[in-house]
Amino acid sequence: MQNLEVNLNHIRQRIAAACASVGRDVNSVTLVAVSKTVGVEAVQEAVKLGITDFGENRVSELVNKRAAVPNVRWHMIGRLQTNKVKEVIDKAYLIHSLDRWNLAEALQKRAEMLDITVPVLLQVNISGEEQKAGVPPADVLPFLQAIDQLPRLKVMGLMTMAPLSDDPEHSRPIFRELAEMQKRLRQYEIPNVSLQHLSMGMSQDYEVAIQEGADLIRVGSSLFQGV
Ligand SMILES: *Cc1c(COP(=O)(O)O)cnc(C)c1O
């Protein structure tokens, strides 16, 4: 799969340029390759090219691909139903999509049974689009302050999705707001909440996301389809 190598080199150059434009170290950004549209072979090829982190938005896909390709990190990035928690909780390296309290409770309950802790990101609906998952910005602080009641959860950061757009600049205010929210919330030093990660940016806008502080970018189509 020569195209994958070409696409990846192109993306790596653009990541490096985005980092350089704001004086960031290129190693501060992790490319999470979103493999939801491709099979195990493409994932294996990507591993050979040095990709270490993969993202899936469906539990069944994550579980199956992880079984075939176990020696990389698998990120759960899509909406998680509570009845799927038990399948994925000990398979995902990081769950990016904690978006509601009853999911937090379901994760806590299962984690207790397995005697594990669960690293998660809180998904925030900055754009306010109704069809988008995520906690509304005004609810984020009370949500995080209540997380103390669920000691098996470790909130490692924030995640958001910008609206679909042809113009990456449309995403900039959304990403900036998430980064500012991260800074504000850090001052509270909330127990079980560390907020070191910002998961934002996809094929359409990952360079803007890097300029605004993303350390986890979730890129699918421009890597695997070259678009
Ligand atoms: C599909 C998906 C991505 C990647 O989107 P591309 O446009 O293919 O790069 C990122 N994040 C989430 C949550 C997704 O579902």
The ligand as an SDF file (V2000), in Angstrom:
LIG
                    3D

 15 15  0  0  0  0  0  0  0  0999 V2000
  -14.3320    9.3850   11.9390 C   0  0  0  0  0  0  0  0  0  0  0  0
  -13.8950   10.1670   13.0950 C   0  0  0  0  0  0  0  0  0  0  0  0
  -12.7120   10.9310   13.0390 C   0  0  0  0  0  0  0  0  0  0  0  0
  -11.8380   11.0260   11.8020 C   0  0  0  0  0  0  0  0  0  0  0  0
  -12.4790   11.7620   10.7990 O   0  0  0  0  0  0  0  0  0  0  0  0
  -11.7680   12.0020    9.3790 P   0  0  0  0  0  0  0  0  0  0  0  0
  -12.5240   13.1270    8.8010 O   0  0  0  0  0  0  0  0  0  0  0  0
  -11.9480   10.7240    8.6190 O   0  0  0  0  0  0  0  0  0  0  0  0
  -10.3560   12.3110    9.6270 O   0  0  0  0  0  0  0  0  0  0  0  0
  -12.3350   11.6330   14.1800 C   0  0  0  0  0  0  0  0  0  0  0  0
  -13.0690   11.5970   15.3150 N   0  0  0  0  0  0  0  0  0  0  0  0
  -14.2130   10.8850   15.3970 C   0  0  0  0  0  0  0  0  0  0  0  0
  -14.9690   10.8910   16.6750 C   0  0  0  0  0  0  0  0  0  0  0  0
  -14.6560   10.1530   14.3020 C   0  0  0  0  0  0  0  0  0  0  0  0
  -15.7920    9.4370   14.4060 O   0  0  0  0  0  0  0  0  0  0  0  0
  1  2  1  0
  2  3  1  0
  2 14  2  0
  3  4  1  0
  3 10  2  0
  4  5  1  0
  5  6  1  0
  6  7  2  0
  6  8  1  0
  6  9  1  0
 10 11  1  0
 11 12  2  0
 12 13  1  0
 12 14  1  0
 14 15  1  0
M  END
$$$$
